[in-house]
Every structure is written in structure tokens, then in C-alpha cells.
Amino acid sequence: MNRELTYNGGKMHYTVTGEGDRTVILMHGWGCNTTTVESIRQVAAACGYRVITVDFPGHGESADPPSRPDGTPWGVEEYTALIEQLARQEDARHITLIGHSFGGRVAILMASRNDIDNMVLVDAAGVRPRRPLSYYYRVYSFKLAKWAALTFMGRKRGQAAVDRMRARRGSADYNQASPMMRSVLSKVVNEDLTAVMPLIKAPTLLMWGEQDTATPLRDAEVMKSLIPDAGLVTFPGCGHYSFLDNRRAFSSVLTNFLTANLKKH
């Protein structure tokens, strides 16, 4: 069933399938939408959960989020507050959070400050990436070039030059995003959530592709060491989308975890 959540300045699209008092809130990664995690939804529904799958603002059928009152873009906090609002709107009391990539960021922050039954982090973001010196050289050389373009070429021509530089240097996610979502992406990728991980009380399953280069396996090891009740399952030969790269093995592990937790409550 398709539904909408109205919030300050926009609407978020989401779907609800199944019934019962045990709810999975399923959150996709950056640049994805509800259809990307459909295979995970099917597993959770087959286990007997009511499943809420969201299109984060700026993804799928949800419009870009508005700016914050101070004019700055949204960060993980605003996305998390929206999912907390969704849980209240749907009267979800026994919640299992499942987050892939960026959705994992939201799950981590939400679980750190709410009473959550369980959490599953799939190739999740949330640990600040280790970057070589060459990265910082590129960043600061770009900032210098941007300043020069806007200073000496005029606002219109300078901004056009900056946009061309960004298109050449930016990631695929960045280049494909709208101007608003580019600002959001630039903010959220640098948010480090390791400080809140020890606050998570919910049993947590980490599911990771061993060949993940976007959120490498070392990130999972950091999460496992910081989240008090966390276990890690890895999938050889799989990348950032482990749930698609080895759907059969992933579904088996997730089914066991979800079914076992149904029996506990």
C-alpha cells in the first residue's frame, strides 16, 4: 500500500505491506529507492513482519527536502527525525531497522536514541572514510580553483566553470544528483557516527560484502567493536550490494535472524 508522510516543506513516499505488531522499517542507500531493496522486503514480509519501505526525500517518488531554517542542507539528523516521525504516524512499537548504505546511517542514529527491538546494517555507512593525502590535495585544489573562477570570471561564468569542474571530478552519485541533493550528499558523507554507536542497545546484525569498496569491511569491524551487541556476517565475492550479489545466502541469513527475533518477543 502506497502512503505519504507530510512534513515541513514536503512529502515522503513510502509503502506498507503485511500486518501485525512487529514492524520492519527498511531504508535504502543513496541514489536508490524502494525498488532497490525489494528483495529484502520480500524476506521480511515472508517472516511475518509488517514492512515499511521508504523513499528518502530526494529519492524515488519523494521530492527533494527543503533547506533547514538557517538555509543549510539536511544532514543525517533531519532524515532520522523524519523516520522517527514515520514510526509515530504508523504506530510502530516493536521495530526492527534495516538500513543499506546511507539507510544504515539513519538506522544507527535512530537506534542510538530510541527503543528498537533489533537492527540490521547492510554494507552500511557511518564510519568516516580513511582518505589518502591525494584526496585532500584534490579537495583544496578544487576550492582554490572555485574561488579563482568566481572571483575573476564573474558570478555567472564562474559558476558555469565550477559546475564543469565538478562534473569532471565528482562521483557518479554527485553528478547525477540535483543541486539540493549534491549539498546534502556533501554534508552526510562526512558525518561520523562512531560516537553514538556505543549507545545502541538493540541486538545488531552486520551483513557485509567482503569486496565492498564504498563502505569497506574495515568499517564493519569498527561497528562491531563499538556496538555492544553486534555480530558480523560477510559474503565472499560480494560488493556494496551484497543482498543482490548473493541473494540466496543473504536471504537465508536474514531469515534466520528475523525469525529468531520473532520468537524472543
Summary of the structure (lengths in Angstrom):
residues: 265
radius of gyration: 19.3
end to end distance: 26.3
largest distance: 66.8
contacts: 866
relative contact order: 0.14
helix: 45%
strand: 18%
